[in-house]
């Protein structure tokens, strides 16, 4: 594995924990993870793989764009076959921030359908709002846990079942995002409650593990 | 020492680390990600954390040693350290970083130097304790035992 922050390449693995059921016979979800921190990349990679995802981890927005083939009009370097189903990116990164990467992805006709999730150690509402307005699917406050990954995986699963590009757009368009109603919601989508993030309001997270501490939800309202 | 004893010693030791605030729930999360197919996951992540932290602490020392301290740069390093310590559950290091960042904002040279000492102190403490913990785990595995899962009730 490249330790100096290059692309970490993982082929499909038969993952131990979650056996593929009949409905999951389609290819595994392929997640592109972007984070400049080596420690965080290692953790997110493991979290994703244990959740039966293929993972490509890169250390910058630039590399993410290169991987997608969006960088500087370069034609695809053979990576087009490896369709990315979800992008999860850190917000604070040197060079291109996660927000800028999000914008680039959403501006691309080829890739704008890919759900993008932002991670940040900073729980700043204006930041969250900005990302959601720009089309981010969700916003995860670090440190990332298994329950977070299980939740975001649902975004892609739904897309698969719905038939993707032809299916109903569950992602919020760039309309005004109403934060005035009740507690600030992290979600951009108003659909199923199972995708409710750990907000102050009592969530019904089906995959809540024993480690999904309620204090984490309380943390969402207070700044560090 | 037989395996049962070693396991009990590990459990007690780990619980102490939690009670004393050295580690938080995120560390437990990492342990949950380790299994027979990835038996060294925690050791690997913790090693990365050690390497990363030492590099950052060096950078911080240098940055604060300049005639004209660039507090933005200092803050960036502390932010990184805060992030990685948070990701592995090194709670006291993380908290020391939070305090550090506040003083960076104030551009207070004396306070930030003290913060650096504090962060270094916390880092070396947790490093020591993690090494001890991981060594205990290693001994258990070498003796044919399994690493007990700790329930802290988080």
Interface residues (C-beta under 8 A of the other chain):
Chain A: X16 X17 X37 X38 X39 X40 X42 X43 X46 X47 X50 X92 X94 X121 X142 X143 X144 X145 X146 X210 X211 X213 X224
Chain B: X25 X26 X28 X29 X30 X32 X33 X35 X36 X37 X38 X41 X44 X45 X48 X49 X52 X76 X79 X80 X82 X83 X84 X86 X87 X88 X89 X98 X151 X154
